[in-house]
């Protein structure tokens, strides 16, 4: 049982080594993009579970990422009246934080931790509500349904004044974590690097445990043959819905923490291209390979954030998705069965 966590220990050692090497080389500024790549890794490993084990595709996962980000942004930038009403109740319960906004004005806002809990609950409830009907669909019908959901959420956010419209929300405060805080302050770049990795590794351990549990075996049977899984008593609807909700919550956590790290969030986080990017990364890493999806997610997101692909960034992810589906349907981290080109040519 402990053997399954050996790669996690190796990953922890690699994380520490990368930070030390970059700091000694005077390239600690690269930790900023690595930290952001970690937060983008949360929806990716959640989507890997959904696609690779539950066999369900989602083209709207950027919506859950944005739901988490916008929820925290709204709740932590809204000035509460702590003299009356619910604001006073929250203040008495020590669920508010007093600080200053981006203009230097004193303000009292909801605790970022409570806001994160709200974001997780909202994302989970929305995933549960839409998952019941749309997870009855299969194949391209499911892809179109989740794509439609992503478009609806994007239009609501852009068209609602509360969410800042096309400008998004700025002035999002830092997220206290014990003696540290999730923020984009360059003076705390190393602390934020380790906070992001701690969150990502915790989610990774959760997923590894899930994969190797009874629920994980049930999910594998669903992916293999849903009808056969039903015939042996597996509640396929419940398992698919549970994984869908879990993946949505992980995406919301990533969106919320990245929003506090950047101090802002905009409509770009909910674009269809972001959802395509998540699916492309999972496809490259391997549909049922969490480690592969994580590695490719970190590498490709880091390069993207560094501007490696330039103005062709979105086109690049679209192209690699097409190539992987055509030639490497099991991903780069899964051994191909025979010559990939001959196998592709034999397809009807």
Steps between C-alpha positions, in 0.01 A plus 500: 500500500782741584659438159233703327620811685868463406446717187344765726813506716713528186280789386546678834877463472490634142289800608754591768794444263347725232451783748854474635661483157303796362573707809873426481501583127325832562195387301249494786265712286413178312328376815215741424395312187560166672267603782229596252553171312435314828160667541415416139602143582200455732231503227727284283538211745129523581413484131739206461295311758178589322619408150745220568315310771134597480515520120319836488627797298449860608556794267385751759740453790629855467156601627559333837848655519344843441215433744756444775701806403207738462331379818808575708560827316146627564482390863841642594461836322147573621512751786279368783303718736603351833268727696175337395358186342701201387821703499479547877429129551804404292718750688391361836587150379844627386425410140597839360833669430573871530740657254528756222385478140707586191429871558616498862149518644429302818277203427365188668453192288419132537779270616673352189486154660121524543476634147694195377257270679212685334669465160544126549138455610364708211712316241402165649128582505506628141690190386249281684202684348620486140671163537176312567356570153809542280691195623223289349643607164794331333774584253469819299159572651660528844780715359248738342295519820801591716617744233158666512525526878837673469362750249201579724718566803738715293214715369352542848833611646583744219148644499462546877616821667569317827777306328660806342384426147778492240743662746476228764573562868823649633625590844447147637677478840753237600393164643644445851650154556635489855797737520509528119258619232410414142590816311705617206745689719847428359645513852302186585551319169662193657232462770228516235681243290489250786139585592388430142689171492361397839144548371571317175674207671217470753252474211728251325515276810120517526464385139760223536313365802174520310640317199627215718179469700183304434355811337802518269450141388134576434598800288743289299223250431271782385764629263561149367136410441220689668235239421715221641567706813127550550438129459726421798328754723713814457291815544645667191289817522607570858869442434505715185319781679732480802813529287346785302432691822849425636667623182287817509597572861872453423468741208325754725778478759760563230306797367450653844863471608635625167269802528649590838850438365446730201286747695245498221298288257362570155281337232805337338487232770161382378564501126427187299868484408583439868269198508657372176841548661409286801367220278807519274739473795316199642503337155875558464582363844272199469130475573548257789843620609481761775879532513522551126227763502665677793846505340376621163273753669789651694731509197252635245342753735842625610609549138171670419528736798856586397367601157686220323223453242445873448182605323447139385440376854135401455561356154784286637277320749237442232760347268649268763150382593437398137841330468464306824148380417617385155831334585522455879145437625639359828734795554877533483546323833317187388687245289346490150376168372690440177594756235291812562493606136387159374240486775371845401485411130300185581228704668175516302 
